[in-house]
Amino acid sequence: MSEAEVFSPGDDVSSSGDMGLVVVGAGGRMGQTLIRAIHDIDGVRLAGAIGRPGSPHIGRDAGEVAGVGLLGVSITDDPLPVFAAAEGVLDFTTPAATVEFAMLSAQARIVHVIGTTGCSEADDEKIRAAARHAVIVKSGNMSFGVNLLAVLVEKAAKALGPDDFDIEILEMHHKHKVDAPSGTALLLGEAAAEGRGIDLASQSVRGRDGHTGARENGTIGFATLRGGSVIGDHSVILAGTGERITLSHHAEDRTIFARGAVKAALWARGRKPGLYSMRDVLGLNE
C-alpha cells in the first residue's frame, strides 16, 4: 500500500506496550510454533490461546503445551472474550475456521494475520468483507524469502515471454498436508500470471495423465508432491529452448512462517482496516 510504512526485518517494530496476540489452533504443530515465536520476539505477548472444541489441550497452559514453560494463559474453546481483550490474532487453521475468526476479528476491530491455505473464492469474499472493519494480512506464505521469490518470479515471467519460455511450478510438502497445490505454489503462480498479464485460473494446468497432447503455449503448470516430513520446497522453472532457469525456496523450519506472522501483526498494528499481504509488510508492492 502506498500509504503504508515499509517494514524491514531488522527494524524495531515495538511500540508503546507489548502487542497482545491470540493464537488460534493453539494445540496444533503450527499453533505451538506461533506461541514459541511470540515468546521469543520482543514487542509482543501471548494474550490468548484458542483450541478446537474437544481438544485434550483445553484448560492447559498454552506455554506448557508449546514447551516454553508456564505463561499464565490457558487454552480455551471460547474465542469471544479472548478476541475482545486482544489486539491481534494469528491464524493458521482451516478455511471454515478462518472465515469465522475473520468475522470475530471484524467485530472486535483487531488485526487478523491469516496464513491458512486452501480458501475458496467464497471464503476469500467473506474475508474481504471482514477487512472493511479489521486489519487483515493474508498470504499463502508468511516467510520473507518466499515473498521476495514471488517478486522475482513476476519479473522473470514478464521479461521472458510465453513464446520463448514455459513456466512450471513444482512443490513438495509433508504427507499430512490436505490441500494441493499449496498456498505458496498458488502465490507463485499468481505472481507468474501477473508478470504475464494473464488469468491464472483459466491458464493453469493442475495435473497431467495419459495422452495429453503437446503443452499449450502460455499456460502455467503445477506439479504436487507429498511425503515424509518436508516443511515446504517450491521451485518455479522457466524452460526455454536450450536453457532453463529455476527459482527456488526451501523451508527447513516452520518457525520462519511463525516469525513472519508475528512481524506482520506488529506491522499491521494501528493501521486502517483493509486487506493487506506480506508484500505490503515487506514494502515490495511499491
FENVENQUI-V941674 format. One record per residue. N is the residue number from 1. RES is the residue in one letter. OMEGA is omega in radians with two decimals (999 if undefined). Layout:
N:RES:OMEGA
N:RES:OMEGA
This chain:
1:M:-3.07
2:S:-3.10
3:E:-3.05
4:A:3.01
5:E:-3.10
6:V:3.09
7:F:3.02
8:S:-3.11
9:P:-3.13
10:G:-3.08
11:D:2.97
12:D:-3.03
13:V:3.13
14:S:3.08
15:S:-3.06
16:S:3.14
17:G:3.11
18:D:3.13
19:M:-3.14
20:G:-3.07
21:L:3.06
22:V:3.03
23:V:3.05
24:V:-2.99
25:G:-2.97
26:A:-3.11
27:G:-3.11
28:G:-3.11
29:R:-3.13
30:M:3.10
31:G:3.11
32:Q:3.09
33:T:3.10
34:L:3.12
35:I:3.12
36:R:3.13
37:A:3.10
38:I:3.14
39:H:-3.03
40:D:-3.01
41:I:3.10
42:D:3.05
43:G:3.12
44:V:3.05
45:R:3.10
46:L:-3.11
47:A:-3.13
48:G:-3.14
49:A:-3.10
50:I:3.06
51:G:3.12
52:R:3.10
53:P:-3.13
54:G:3.14
55:S:3.09
56:P:-3.13
57:H:-3.13
58:I:3.14
59:G:3.13
60:R:3.08
61:D:-3.07
62:A:3.12
63:G:3.11
64:E:3.12
65:V:-3.10
66:A:3.08
67:G:3.13
68:V:-3.14
69:G:-3.09
70:L:3.12
71:L:-3.13
72:G:3.11
73:V:-3.12
74:S:3.08
75:I:-3.12
76:T:3.06
77:D:3.13
78:D:-3.04
79:P:-3.00
80:L:-3.13
81:P:-3.13
82:V:3.12
83:F:-3.09
84:A:-3.08
85:A:-3.06
86:A:3.07
87:E:-3.10
88:G:-3.11
89:V:3.04
90:L:-2.90
91:D:2.99
92:F:-3.03
93:T:3.13
94:T:-3.11
95:P:-3.11
96:A:3.13
97:A:-3.12
98:T:3.10
99:V:3.11
100:E:-3.14
101:F:3.11
102:A:3.10
103:M:3.13
104:L:3.09
105:S:3.11
106:A:3.11
107:Q:-3.11
108:A:-3.13
109:R:-3.12
110:I:3.13
111:V:3.09
112:H:3.10
113:V:-3.03
114:I:3.03
115:G:3.12
116:T:3.09
117:T:3.12
118:G:-3.14
119:C:3.08
120:S:3.08
121:E:3.10
122:A:3.08
123:D:-3.11
124:D:3.12
125:E:3.11
126:K:3.09
127:I:3.09
128:R:3.10
129:A:3.12
130:A:-3.10
131:A:3.03
132:R:-3.10
133:H:3.14
134:A:3.01
135:V:-3.04
136:I:3.00
137:V:-3.09
138:K:3.11
139:S:3.05
140:G:3.08
141:N:-3.07
142:M:-3.10
143:S:3.10
144:F:-3.06
145:G:-3.12
146:V:-3.11
147:N:2.99
148:L:3.10
149:L:-3.14
150:A:3.10
151:V:3.12
152:L:3.12
153:V:3.13
154:E:-3.13
155:K:3.14
156:A:-3.13
157:A:3.12
158:K:-3.09
159:A:-3.05
160:L:-2.99
161:G:-3.05
162:P:3.11
163:D:-3.08
164:D:-3.07
165:F:3.01
166:D:-3.13
167:I:3.06
168:E:3.14
169:I:-3.12
170:L:3.12
171:E:3.07
172:M:3.07
173:H:3.11
174:H:-3.02
175:K:-3.13
176:H:-3.11
177:K:-2.98
178:V:-3.13
179:D:3.12
180:A:-0.15
181:P:-3.13
182:S:3.08
183:G:3.12
184:T:3.11
185:A:3.11
186:L:3.07
187:L:3.12
188:L:3.08
189:G:3.09
190:E:3.11
191:A:3.13
192:A:3.13
193:A:3.10
194:E:3.11
195:G:-3.12
196:R:-3.11
197:G:-3.13
198:I:3.10
199:D:-3.06
200:L:-3.06
201:A:-3.09
202:S:-3.06
203:Q:-3.13
204:S:3.07
205:V:-3.00
206:R:3.13
207:G:3.12
208:R:3.13
209:D:3.12
210:G:-3.10
211:H:-3.02
212:T:-3.05
213:G:-3.11
214:A:3.12
215:R:3.13
216:E:-3.10
217:N:3.06
218:G:3.13
219:T:3.09
220:I:-3.07
221:G:3.10
222:F:3.03
223:A:-3.03
224:T:3.07
225:L:3.11
226:R:3.09
227:G:3.04
228:G:-3.05
229:S:-3.09
230:V:3.13
231:I:3.12
232:G:3.05
233:D:-3.13
234:H:3.07
235:S:3.02
236:V:-3.07
237:I:3.02
238:L:-3.00
239:A:3.08
240:G:3.10
241:T:3.10
242:G:3.10
243:E:-3.09
244:R:3.10
245:I:3.11
246:T:3.06
247:L:-2.96
248:S:2.99
249:H:3.13
250:H:3.11
251:A:-3.10
252:E:-3.09
253:D:-3.12
254:R:3.05
255:T:-3.13
256:I:3.12
257:F:-3.14
258:A:3.14
259:R:3.08
260:G:3.14
261:A:3.12
262:V:3.12
263:K:3.11
264:A:3.12
265:A:3.11
266:L:3.10
267:W:-3.06
268:A:-3.09
269:R:3.09
270:G:3.14
271:R:3.12
272:K:3.06
273:P:-3.14
274:G:3.12
275:L:-3.09
276:Y:3.10
277:S:3.09
278:M:3.04
279:R:3.07
280:D:-3.11
281:V:-3.08
282:L:3.14
283:G:-3.08
284:L:3.12
285:N:-3.07
286:E:999
